[in-house]
Amino acid sequence: MQPFKLQVLRLTDDPRHFALLPKMNDQQVRMVADRISSLGFRILSDETIEGRKGGETFHADPAGVCWANEDPTDIIAPIVPQILSSKKQRLSLVQLRGKYFAQRTSGRRSIVRFSLRMESSRWWKGLRAMDQCALAPDEQAVASFLLSQCKGRCGFLTDFPSSSFEVKRIGRKQFYISQIEASEAALCLRSSSAKGARNAYLPKDGVLRVRSFNQPGEKEWTELFSGLGDWCGFSVERADQPDAP
């Protein structure tokens, strides 16, 4: 897992500055709220940490993304060490999986809907036009793991043609709407931290429909979430590991 690194993103036709953050637990959310309050921001919303100071606005989502009408680095960077060193909040395996995806069966297919910071939102097209990716390393790890458990072809946007594709231009960039094996997509799914020679992107709606899905066991899930490092403020709660008072 790539260590956390603060990276500011700019999108076409959007004046805001974006930055990916760890998927934050309650303590980390309070740290961000305290930080912007100490800088003189008036907090307008606690649920998503929305603050305003004069003509400057700042918004942070606990899911792990913030944006502002000016570069948010000076706001966030000083408390990054504090955020990363905070204790992880323990959740049940079901709760932690739910922060990343939901899975259900429809007919003969499995449908996986990912919960993503920016890659399944109105920003998806702007990211492609700028040849950027906002799939955070923890999201990529979870998505690649899920794809490795799937069988059959499903639809992705790729920067390489497959045996079955349709050309799609976004801005000045050429992509392909491709039907590729889930196992292949798991190996070339691009993240915010690295671009490979061949790159696949999750669909704009964050939904994949696959022929079959092999549900991993509790041990495999626990190992996956234990390896998400600084990018996730949560860990899997074990029955023999109660929270400290």
N, C-alpha and C positions, 0 to 999 in steps of 0.2 A: 504494500500500500504506500502510495506517495505521501510524504509528510505534508501537513497543511502549509500552504503558501498563499498569502493574500494576493489576489489578482483582480484588477479592475477591468471591466469590460465596457465597451461602447458599441452601440448598435446604430444601424442606418435609420435615419429619420426619427431618432429618439434622443432628446437632450439629456436624459438621465445618465448617471454613472452607476454601474452595477458591480457588486462584488459577491463572490461565493463565500459562505461562512460554514462552519461545522453545523451539522444537524443538532440544534441546541436543546439541552434539557432546561428544566425550570431555573436552576441556579445560574446557568449561562445567560439565559434571557434576562434575569435580574441584573447581571453584570452590565449588559448592554444598556438596559434602561437607566441604571445608575450613572453610567458614563455620559450618556447624552443629556441627562438631567444636570450633571455637574458642569456641563458646557453651556448651560443656559437655555437648552431646548425646552419648550413647553410640550409635555407629553399629551398627545391628543387621543391615543389609543394604547391600552396596555396589552391587548391580545396580540397585536402585530408590531408593537413598538413604533408608533408613528409620532414624530416630533417636529416642531417648527420653531425657528428662531429668526425673526425678521423675515427676510426673503429666502432663507435657507430651509430646506426640508430634508428629513431623513426618515427612512422607513426600513425596518428589519423584520423579516419573517422568521419565526423559530424553525421553519423547515430548512433554513440555511442559505438565505440570500438577503442582501440589503441593497438599497439604492438611494441616491440623493441627487439633487440638482447640481451639486458640485462634487468633486472627487472626495469619496468618503474615507480615504486612507488615513488622514489625520485624526478622524474620529475613532476608527476601529483599531488601527495598528497598535496604539499604546496598550490596549487591553487584550490583545491576542495571546500573549504568554499566560495571562491570568485565565482566560477562557480554556486554553489547551491543558492547563495544569489542574483544572477543577475535577472533582470526583465525578465519575460517570453515574448516571441515574439508572437504576436497575428496573427493567420491565420484563413482563412475561414474554416468551417467545412469540406468542400470537400478537401481542401489542407491538413488539419491535418489527415484526414482518409487516404489520399494517402501516407503519410509517414509510415503507418503501414500495409496497405493491398490494394489490388485491387480486385474487385468482378465483375464477368460477368456471363451471362447465356449461356449455350451451350446445345441445345436440351432441355431435361427435367431436366437438372441438373444445379446447381449453382457451379461455380468454384471460389474459394477464394485463392488468391496468397498473402502470407504474405511477407513483407519486414523486414527481421530479421538481427540483428547484426552479429551473427555467426551461428545460427542454420539452416540456409538454404544455406550452403556453403561447400567448400571443407573441412572445419574443422568438419563437422557433425560426420563423422566416428571416428575421433580421440577423440572427446568428449565422444562418447559412449564407446569406448575402455577403456577410463580412468574413466568411470562411473561418468562423469561430465555433467553438463548442463549449457549452456550459454544463455538460454532464459531469458532475463532480466525481472524484475517484471512488467514493463509497457507493454512489449510485451505479457507476460502471461495474464495480465488483459484484453488486447484487444482481444487476441485469445480466451480466455475463454468466454468473453462476446459474441463474434461472434458465437462460438460453441453453446452457450445456445439458440441462435436464429435459429439454424439449426435443421432439422429433418432428420432422417435416419442414416444408418451406413456409416462410412467412414474409410479409412485405417490409422492406426497409428502404430508406434513401441511402444511396451509396455514391462514392465518387469514382466508381469503376463499373463497367458494364458486366452484367451477369448473362447467363444463357437466356433469361427471360427478363426484358427490361423495357422501360419507356423513358425517353430523354425528358428531363425537367430542368429548366433554367430558372435560377433564383438570383435576381440581380444580374451580375455579369458572370456568375458561376454556373457551370454545367454539372448537373447531377443526374442520377438515374433512379427511377422507381424500380426496384429490383425484387424479385422473388428468389431468396437464397435460403439455404439450409440454416436452421437455427444454430447448429453447431459451428458453422462458418462465421455467422454474425457474432457469436460469442468471442471469437478470436480477433475480430477487427473492429469492435465497437469503440468508437473514438471517445476519449474523455477530455476534460478541460486541461489536463496536464500534459497530454502527449498526442501527436498526430502521426499516424503510421503511413506506410506506403499505400495501403488500401484501407479505406475507412467506411464504416457503416454508421448510420444515425437512426435512432428510434423514431417512429412516426410522430407527426405533430401532435396527435391526440394521446400519445403515450400508451397506446393499446396494441397488443399483439394477439393474433389468433393463430393457435398452433394445433397441429393434428393430435398430439398427445403430450402429456406432461407427467414426468416421473417425480412424484413428491419425495424430496429428500427426507432423511430421518432427523431427529432432534439433534444428534451429535453433529451432523454436517452443517445444520443451520447455526448451531452455537459456534462452531469453528469459524464459519464465515463472518458472523457478526463480531467475533472476538478479534478479527483481523482488520477491522475498519479503522482502527487507530484514531488519530486526532479528528478525523472527519465526522465522527459520530459520538455524541455526548451520552450515549446509552450503552448498556450491556445487558446480557440475558440474565434474568433472575433465576437462580436455582432453588429448588425446594429446601435444600440444606444451607442456604445462604440468605438469611433474612436481612433486611435493611437495618443499618445501625440506627439507634434511637436519635 
